[in-house]
Amino acid sequence: DVKQMLSQLLQLHQSNPAITVDVLRAGPLQNTTLDLVDALTLLPLLQSLLASQFEEYTVASIEALAMLLRSFGSLIATTYHSAHEGVGVDLSMETRYERCKECYTLFEGRVA
């Protein structure tokens, strides 16, 4: 289960970021179906690795960020930049917009 793996990774990352790098390098995240919630879980981990003094951590973070951008970049950008057009309440769209907005902000802070 992806959510369980990410939850475990969050806990392990606090004590040993090298484990996060090993998981990213092993590639299990590339072979799973991630959603925006998973991306939001991963982005703070990737940000901390990106700021690391170790080149291997930084490279692993950049590769994972690129994977997330390939997977979600157009969805995030399109949703974030689209005006709330339409009439009535669309709760699923609002939820997606909020997630995309948070992802956009996290990516913008790291990639720009």
C-alpha positions in Angstrom: 0.0 0.0 0.0 1.5 3.3 -1.1 0.0 5.4 1.7 1.4 3.0 4.3 4.8 3.0 2.6 4.8 6.9 2.6 3.8 7.0 6.2 6.6 4.7 7.2 9.0 6.7 5.1 8.0 9.9 6.8 8.8 8.4 10.2 12.1 6.9 9.1 13.2 10.1 7.3 13.2 12.0 10.6 15.9 9.7 12.1 17.7 8.8 8.9 17.3 10.6 5.6 19.6 8.1 3.9 16.7 5.6 4.1 14.6 8.0 2.0 17.3 8.3 -0.6 17.6 4.5 -0.7 13.9 4.1 -1.3 13.9 6.8 -4.0 16.9 5.1 -5.7 15.3 1.7 -5.5 12.4 3.1 -7.5 9.3 1.7 -5.8 7.6 5.1 -6.2 8.0 5.0 -9.9 6.2 1.7 -10.1 3.2 2.7 -8.1 0.2 4.9 -8.7 0.6 8.1 -6.9 -2.1 10.7 -6.3 -1.9 14.4 -5.3 -2.1 13.5 -1.6 1.0 11.3 -2.1 2.7 14.1 -3.9 1.9 16.4 -1.0 3.4 13.8 1.4 6.6 13.5 -0.6 7.3 17.1 -1.4 8.5 18.1 2.1 10.8 15.1 2.2 12.2 16.0 -1.2 12.7 19.6 -0.1 14.7 18.6 2.9 16.9 16.3 0.7 17.3 19.0 -1.8 18.8 21.3 0.9 21.2 18.6 2.0 25.0 19.0 1.9 25.3 15.5 0.3 25.2 15.4 -3.5 23.6 12.0 -3.6 20.7 13.3 -1.5 20.2 16.3 -3.8 20.4 14.2 -7.0 17.8 11.7 -5.6 15.6 14.6 -4.7 15.9 16.2 -8.1 15.1 12.9 -9.9 12.0 12.4 -7.7 10.8 16.0 -8.2 11.2 15.5 -11.9 9.1 12.3 -11.7 6.4 14.2 -9.8 6.4 17.1 -12.3 6.1 14.6 -15.2 3.2 13.0 -13.4 1.3 16.0 -12.0 2.8 19.1 -13.5 0.1 19.8 -16.1 -2.7 18.9 -13.8 -1.3 21.2 -11.0 -0.6 24.1 -13.3 -3.9 23.9 -15.2 -6.0 23.5 -12.0 -4.1 26.2 -10.1 -4.3 28.7 -12.9 -7.9 28.0 -13.9 -10.4 30.4 -12.5 -13.2 28.9 -10.6 -15.6 28.8 -13.5 -18.9 27.2 -13.3 -22.0 27.6 -11.3 -22.7 25.9 -8.0 -20.6 24.0 -5.6 -18.2 21.3 -6.8 -16.6 19.9 -3.6 -14.3 17.5 -5.5 -13.0 20.4 -7.7 -12.4 22.6 -4.6 -10.5 19.8 -2.9 -8.4 19.2 -6.1 -7.8 22.9 -6.4 -6.6 23.2 -2.8 -4.2 20.2 -3.3 -2.9 21.6 -6.6 -2.5 25.0 -5.0 -0.4 23.5 -2.2 1.7 21.4 -4.6 2.2 24.5 -6.8 3.4 26.5 -3.9 5.8 23.7 -2.8 7.2 23.2 -6.3 7.5 27.0 -6.8 9.5 27.3 -3.7 12.0 24.6 -4.7 12.2 24.7 -8.4 12.1 28.4 -9.1 
